[in-house]
Amino acid sequence: MKERGEKKGHRFVLKYRQRQQPSSWTIEIDARELKNVETIERPNTRHKDDTKHKKRRKWTKLEVFKKKMAGGPLYLTEEIPGGKIEGAVKITRNRLGQFHMHIPIATPWDRLPPLKPENKRKVVALDPGVRTFQTSYSPQEGVGEYATGERGFARLFNLCWRIDEIISERKDPKVKLPYLDRRDLKRQQYACMEKLRGLTNELHKKVANDLCRRFDTILLPEFKSQDMVKKNNNGRRRVIRKKTARTLLTLRHYAFRTFLASKVLLHGSELAIVTEEYTSKTCGRCGHIKDNLGGAEVYKCQKCGFKCGRDVNGARNVLLKHLRQPKSV
């Protein structure tokens, strides 16, 4: 370990953990300390004779360390695939006091489904955005849209507005609230934030699951939302409004991209990260570039009169831009 005054090496300062940091509420447990792992029926006291509720997902019961913990065994609200734990697990606690156990599940490469031949694959190109989370275009399936317009994001917007109201009430300089009221407002804020994250995770999983089941090759543009929301990006002024920037950050496009990259492996599909320069401004029929497109929702070519939805035209141009010439035999 090097001295702090030396220039070489990594410099760091040891500090105490903070309760506000989620990483401070994380413990790691070796798999050898987890005993008696078994799958059980979901405990249900209100619907003992109801066959409908008995078909719900099962739970997992396990014990930590050789002796039982002070509170007895642990109950997980989900069933562990394979019924056993082979690696070290992590137990985390979020800001609402909820505990989660993170269990690694190993999938051998030889068990993954293989890719189809190129001439039999269904291809889809995506166009990420704000008005529509993802717009798809496929020669085989046609046009598709996921989470369209403000109606598709209504619950997300309502939660964002509720969070703003709580923060304004907590930090109002004119009104000094008692400690208990401030604590309750803080818990409400954290609850809304967790709900917001849960809804976006649900959106990502449903869209990724639908894409992987229907298509074999997915073209996804490299959507750099972090650079778009910067107010000063290398001397260039931001052109999008505050509401648009917040929507971009709320949708978490990069998190969707990483989740989709792991999901395609389990379905025998492939994901290609591509570029999208001039895909929105270029006419899909004649190739004319419309420099004054702005924020128009409909693309109308000034040269040939071609008319199409802005996002649909962009998704189609993403596909046309990355088509490859067939190899000569």
Order of alpha helices (4+ residues) and beta strands (2+ residues): beta-beta-alpha-beta-beta-beta-beta-beta-beta-beta-alpha-alpha-alpha-beta-alpha-beta-beta-alpha-alpha-beta-beta-beta-alpha
